[in-house]
């Protein structure tokens, strides 16, 4: 009898472990935090005596367990995300994390670029090789290249300028060998890849990768980031404002606690991001007074095909009304919209 009871107890414990701990291939997003940017962004010799603050916003995205899945159905502050809305086709969790770090790096690049252009400080752009964003399953590079590899040379020829890599590959055909020199985790490697037809491409030949031409910025003064635990592009707008605030003697915050979200694009446009509504919740919890939200354009055909879809600004306003916050939600399409609002703001 004791053995039977023990068996039942063990079975119950095993079931609880599965329900509480076993990850399923679905994700849950929920409000994250609001983090003042001054500890994360440092302009050498920059202005540090400002009264107000700029903060970046995060959301939490984690793999669901069965218990979390059920709980999220009854929560207003959790959303279920199928794996295809988080990871790309053929992308594992490691690749996803690498891509998010790259998106964060790109947001920092664009933030520095725009901030220095707007303030007139010296800025130089250098080409920095080819970054592998994804490797297509079944493609020529599958099992040879990895997400995060940096391609430095093709057939012994160093990559020194934009367009050079694509030109090298375009000049080759099916069955040709391509010898790549890459950086992988700070180690140089030489890898040979035989070009094949790219799966589902209509017969095009190539490596079967998605890539991005990388660039580096040389600035005076220098900018340093400490964001190793944060990924994604959505802090770009706030990075830009924080860098400008440190470059300039004036206090752009006018003494207010200001947060926001939005990707910073190289032309100064503020791009759409995910989780704007949950970021409003997190900002309100931290006592933020002003919140910048991307006022992205949604064409009529997009709204027609996706009933209920909203711009980031509309999402933010809806959530602000729901939680009854006194925080001011400000729509921005460009960095100039944010700067114009701050310029017109009466100092606290």
C-alpha positions in Angstrom: 0.0 0.0 0.0 2.8 2.4 0.9 4.5 1.7 -2.4 1.3 2.4 -4.3 0.8 5.7 -2.5 4.5 6.6 -3.2 3.9 5.8 -6.9 0.8 8.1 -7.0 2.7 10.9 -5.3 5.6 10.6 -7.7 3.2 10.6 -10.6 1.5 13.8 -9.3 4.9 15.5 -8.8 6.0 14.5 -12.3 2.8 16.0 -13.7 3.2 19.2 -11.7 6.8 19.5 -13.0 5.6 19.2 -16.5 2.8 21.7 -16.0 4.9 24.2 -14.2 8.3 23.8 -15.8 8.2 22.1 -19.2 8.6 24.8 -22.0 6.3 24.5 -25.0 6.9 26.1 -28.4 4.8 29.2 -27.7 5.9 32.5 -26.2 4.4 34.9 -23.7 5.0 38.6 -23.7 4.2 40.9 -20.7 5.3 44.3 -19.4 9.0 44.6 -18.7 10.7 47.6 -17.1 11.6 51.2 -17.6 15.4 51.9 -17.3 17.0 55.3 -17.1 19.4 55.6 -20.0 22.2 57.5 -18.4 23.9 54.4 -16.8 23.6 52.6 -20.2 24.8 55.3 -22.6 28.0 57.4 -22.0 29.2 60.2 -24.2 32.8 60.9 -23.2 32.9 64.3 -21.5 29.2 64.7 -22.1 26.8 66.8 -20.1 25.7 64.9 -16.9 23.9 67.5 -14.8 20.4 67.2 -16.3 17.5 67.1 -13.9 15.0 65.0 -15.9 15.6 61.5 -17.4 15.2 59.6 -20.6 14.3 55.9 -20.2 14.2 52.9 -22.5 11.3 50.4 -22.2 11.4 46.6 -22.4 8.9 43.8 -22.6 9.5 40.3 -21.3 9.2 37.5 -23.9 9.7 34.0 -22.5 8.8 30.5 -23.6 5.5 29.4 -22.0 4.9 26.4 -19.8 1.4 24.8 -19.8 0.6 26.6 -16.5 1.7 30.0 -18.0 -0.3 29.3 -21.1 -3.5 28.8 -19.2 -2.9 31.8 -16.9 -2.2 34.1 -19.8 -5.8 33.4 -21.1 -7.1 35.2 -18.0 -4.6 38.0 -17.8 -5.0 41.5 -19.5 -1.2 41.9 -19.2 0.0 38.8 -21.0 -0.1 37.8 -24.6 0.4 34.5 -26.3 2.8 34.6 -29.3 3.1 31.6 -31.6 6.7 30.7 -32.4 6.5 32.0 -36.0 5.8 35.5 -34.7 9.0 35.4 -32.6 11.5 33.2 -34.5 12.1 33.3 -38.2 11.8 30.1 -40.3 14.7 27.8 -39.4 15.8 29.9 -36.5 16.5 28.3 -33.2 16.6 30.1 -29.8 20.3 30.7 -30.1 19.9 32.3 -33.5 17.0 34.4 -32.3 19.1 35.8 -29.4 21.9 36.6 -31.8 19.6 38.4 -34.1 18.1 40.4 -31.2 21.6 41.5 -30.2 22.3 42.5 -33.7 19.1 44.5 -33.9 20.1 46.3 -30.7 23.6 47.0 -32.2 21.9 48.5 -35.3 19.6 50.6 -33.2 22.7 52.0 -31.4 24.4 52.7 -34.8 21.4 54.6 -36.1 21.0 56.5 -32.8 24.6 57.7 -32.9 24.3 58.6 -36.6 21.2 60.7 -36.2 22.3 62.3 -32.9 25.6 63.4 -34.4 24.0 64.6 -37.6 21.4 66.6 -35.6 24.0 68.2 -33.3 26.7 68.7 -35.9 29.5 66.8 -34.1 32.2 65.0 -36.2 31.1 61.6 -37.6 32.8 59.1 -40.0 31.2 55.9 -41.4 33.5 52.9 -42.2 32.5 49.6 -43.9 32.8 46.6 -41.6 32.2 43.4 -43.5 29.1 41.2 -44.0 27.0 40.0 -41.0 25.1 36.7 -41.4 21.6 37.4 -40.3 20.2 33.9 -41.0 21.1 30.6 -42.7 18.4 29.0 -44.8 17.8 25.3 -44.0 18.9 23.1 -46.9 20.8 25.9 -48.5 24.5 25.8 -49.5 25.7 27.4 -46.3 23.6 25.2 -44.0 25.9 23.6 -41.4 28.8 25.7 -42.5 27.9 29.3 -41.7 26.2 30.4 -38.5 24.1 33.4 -37.6 26.4 36.0 -36.2 29.4 35.1 -38.5 31.1 38.2 -40.0 32.4 37.6 -43.5 35.7 39.4 -44.0 37.0 38.1 -47.4 35.9 36.1 -50.4 38.4 33.9 -52.3 41.2 35.7 -50.4 40.0 39.2 -51.4 39.2 41.4 -48.4 35.8 43.1 -48.3 36.5 46.8 -48.2 33.4 48.5 -49.6 29.6 48.2 -49.9 28.3 46.0 -52.8 31.5 44.0 -53.1 30.3 40.8 -51.5 27.1 40.6 -53.6 29.1 41.3 -56.7 31.5 38.4 -56.0 28.7 35.9 -55.4 26.7 37.1 -58.5 29.7 36.3 -60.7 29.6 32.7 -59.7 27.4 29.8 -60.8 26.0 26.5 -59.5 28.7 24.1 -58.3 31.3 26.8 -57.9 33.3 26.9 -54.7 33.5 30.0 -52.6 36.2 30.4 -50.0 35.1 32.6 -47.2 37.2 34.1 -44.4 35.0 34.8 -41.4 35.1 36.0 -37.8 33.2 33.7 -35.5 33.3 34.5 -31.8 36.5 36.5 -32.2 38.2 33.6 -34.1 39.2 33.7 -37.7 38.0 30.7 -39.8 38.3 29.8 -43.5 35.3 28.0 -44.9 34.6 26.6 -48.4 31.0 26.6 -49.6 29.8 25.0 -52.9 27.1 27.2 -54.4 23.7 25.5 -54.9 20.2 26.5 -55.9 18.5 28.4 -53.0 15.5 26.5 -51.8 12.1 27.9 -52.9 13.8 30.7 -54.9 12.8 29.8 -58.4 16.2 28.4 -59.4 18.4 31.2 -58.1 21.9 30.2 -57.1 23.7 31.4 -53.9 24.9 30.7 -50.4 21.4 30.5 -49.0 21.9 33.2 -46.3 20.4 36.5 -45.4 23.1 39.1 -44.7 23.6 42.7 -43.9 26.5 45.0 -44.7 27.9 46.2 -41.4 29.3 49.6 -40.7 31.1 51.2 -37.9 31.0 54.8 -36.7 34.0 57.0 -35.7 32.8 59.9 -33.6 34.3 62.7 -31.6 33.5 62.5 -28.7 33.1 58.7 -28.4 29.9 57.0 -27.3 29.9 53.8 -25.2 26.9 51.5 -24.5 26.4 49.0 -21.7 23.3 47.1 -22.9 24.6 43.5 -23.0 21.4 42.1 -21.4 19.0 43.9 -23.8 18.1 43.0 -27.3 15.9 44.3 -30.2 15.7 47.6 -32.0 13.0 49.4 -30.0 15.2 51.6 -27.9 16.6 53.5 -30.9 14.5 56.7 -30.4 15.4 57.0 -26.7 19.1 56.2 -27.4 19.1 59.1 -29.9 17.5 61.5 -27.4 19.9 60.5 -24.6 23.0 60.9 -26.8 21.8 64.3 -27.9 21.1 65.3 -24.3 24.7 64.4 -23.3 26.2 66.1 -26.4 24.3 69.4 -25.8 24.6 71.7 -22.8 20.9 72.2 -22.5 18.6 69.8 -20.7 16.3 68.3 -23.4 14.1 66.7 -20.7 13.1 70.0 -19.3 13.1 68.2 -15.9 10.5 65.6 -16.8 10.7 61.8 -16.6 10.4 60.8 -20.2 10.2 57.3 -21.8 9.2 55.9 -25.1 9.8 53.3 -27.7 10.4 53.0 -31.5 13.1 51.9 -33.8 15.4 54.7 -35.1 15.8 54.5 -38.8 18.8 56.0 -40.7 16.6 58.7 -42.3 15.3 59.9 -38.9 12.0 58.0 -39.1 10.7 56.3 -35.9 9.7 52.7 -36.8 7.0 50.5 -35.5 7.8 48.0 -32.8 6.0 45.3 -30.8 4.5 45.6 -27.3 3.8 49.3 -27.2 0.8 48.7 -25.0 2.7 46.7 -22.4 5.5 49.3 -22.4 2.9 51.9 -21.4 2.0 49.7 -18.4 5.7 49.4 -17.4 6.3 53.2 -17.8 3.3 54.0 -15.7 4.5 51.8 -12.9 7.8 53.7 -12.9 6.1 57.1 -12.7 7.0 58.2 -16.2 5.3 61.5 -17.1 5.7 61.6 -20.9 5.7 58.7 -23.3 6.7 58.8 -27.0 5.0 56.3 -29.2 5.6 55.6 -32.9 2.8 57.0 -35.0 3.3 54.6 -37.8 1.2 54.6 -41.0 -1.1 51.6 -41.6 -2.4 51.6 -45.2 -6.1 51.0 -45.7 -5.5 47.6 -47.2 -3.6 46.5 -44.1 -6.4 47.6 -41.8 -8.9 45.9 -44.1 -7.0 42.6 -44.1 -6.3 42.8 -40.3 -9.4 44.0 -38.5 -8.5 45.5 -35.2 -4.9 46.3 -36.1 -3.7 49.5 -34.6 -0.7 51.8 -34.9 1.7 51.8 -32.0 0.3 55.2 -30.9 -3.2 53.9 -31.0 -2.2 50.8 -28.9 -0.5 53.1 -26.4 -3.4 55.5 -26.1 -5.9 52.6 -25.6 -3.8 51.0 -22.9 -3.2 54.4 -21.2 -7.0 54.9 -21.0 -7.5 51.4 -19.8 -5.1 51.8 -16.8 -6.2 55.4 -16.1 -2.7 56.8 -16.2 -2.0 60.6 -16.1 1.1 60.0 -18.4 1.0 62.0 -21.6 1.2 59.8 -24.7 2.9 61.7 -27.6 2.8 60.5 -31.2 6.0 60.7 -33.2 6.7 59.9 -36.8 10.3 61.2 -36.8 13.0 62.3 -34.5 12.1 65.9 -35.3 8.6 65.3 -33.9 10.1 64.3 -30.6 12.5 67.3 -30.6 9.8 69.7 -31.6 7.6 68.5 -28.7 10.5 68.8 -26.2 11.3 72.3 -27.5 7.8 73.5 -27.0 7.6 71.9 -23.5 7.5 74.3 -20.6 10.4 73.6 -18.2 9.3 72.0 -14.9 
